[in-house]
Amino acid sequence: MGFDIPMLLLKNGLLHVKSVVSREALAEMLAAVKRLEEKFPYGFTHNDNYTSAVGVPKTESPKPTDYTATIIYPYVGFMEPVLLAPLAHPLIHEIVESVVGKDYYLSNVWMQSAPPRTGRMGFHKDPRGSVTFTFLLDSLGSRMGGTVLVPGSHINTPPPLFAMNDVNAPHPDEIEIRGDAGDIFFFATEAWHARAANESSQGTRRIFFNFSNRSSRNTVSWMNGPTPEQVEMAKAMLPERMHRMFQLDPELTANLQTDVLSPDEIRSGMNAHYQILADISHSRRTFGKSSFHPKYPGYTLPFTTRFTERRPFSMIKYLGYLKPIPLMKFAIRDVLLEKLRKLGKSAILPAPFFPFNSQVAPKK
Ligand SMILES: O=C(O)CCC(=O)C(=O)O
């Protein structure tokens, strides 16, 4: 692997890269955003950025009871290909490859607009085996609806649900993303992150790009959204060597998984972010070890990134983060879920909190 994870990203799980597009490209992107906002002022229905559910245009602004209080435009880079302009920057691909290995998917690209006076989004982790960057369409200061993140929390930490009494409250060690329109921030999807409230009087907009290694998912979140023509238009925005990130290859994913993991290990890797025992067993297996696939050179292992390679798993450190009340609450739930699964009653199980790793068969 030619390029190492940049030091700050490795250490903090966060990296600010300034001005990844030209002034002209930013102006074109903002014009495209304006077109979308005029056509779909309330965005689209939305349940989770990591499932392949298709959103339909909303007819009213988000309510506090909605899944998110922000306005979401799913697979936005396919509706307006000019919004993929940041991907043309070669440094982006070197950084993505340094984290998830070669041959990754563009697993999702969505726009999120935080209207004025929107509350916080709770702390969570996003899918394992992936990395995200967020592109600022508006300059962001403090409490303007930007991402917040606890530096270093991508290593040796349980999911926030088990480690915080209130995932919606600010964390004493969190830092807030601030920057200029046109800047991007890479973040480790396994870092504890959330969204700050937008206390300003203007809406703030960001585009998220998530890249997954092929061993963790056999599909992409946008697979049921854009038409084949829209996918071709998106590809045409980028050099040919980048087109592979739009290509599904479920058989390769199956081989990358079953060649190295048992069905139980695959399940614990998928469930790791909402089941504590699964998280511990997955972390023990992966931390401090090479994250490269033994049979497929350059590919990383399922549900793994290169962040964990140089850091051994510390059970003491991990357990030290756990909070008794959330732990008990969710541990009881996990035991019940496991019992139901063994009884073959998984159909009646509630959806997990973050069902992002659902392995959905691609459209024929
Ligand atoms: O809005 C943010 O900054 C965080 C978004 C995020 O992590 C998510 O949608 O999963």
PDBQT file of the ligand as one rigid body, heavy atoms in Angstrom, charges set to zero:
ROOT
HETATM    1  O1  LIG A 401     -24.817  15.306  10.508  1.00  0.00    +0.000 OA
HETATM    2  C1  LIG A 401     -23.709  14.911  10.853  1.00  0.00    +0.000 C 
HETATM    3  O2  LIG A 401     -22.755  15.656  10.983  1.00  0.00    +0.000 OA
HETATM    4  C2  LIG A 401     -23.498  13.448  11.116  1.00  0.00    +0.000 C 
HETATM    5  C3  LIG A 401     -24.236  12.614  10.132  1.00  0.00    +0.000 C 
HETATM    6  C4  LIG A 401     -24.054  11.169  10.376  1.00  0.00    +0.000 C 
HETATM    7  O3  LIG A 401     -23.138  10.728  11.010  1.00  0.00    +0.000 OA
HETATM    8  C5  LIG A 401     -25.043  10.219   9.850  1.00  0.00    +0.000 C 
HETATM    9  O4  LIG A 401     -26.018  10.637   9.206  1.00  0.00    +0.000 OA
HETATM   10  O5  LIG A 401     -24.851   9.007  10.084  1.00  0.00    +0.000 OA
ENDROOT
TORSDOF 0
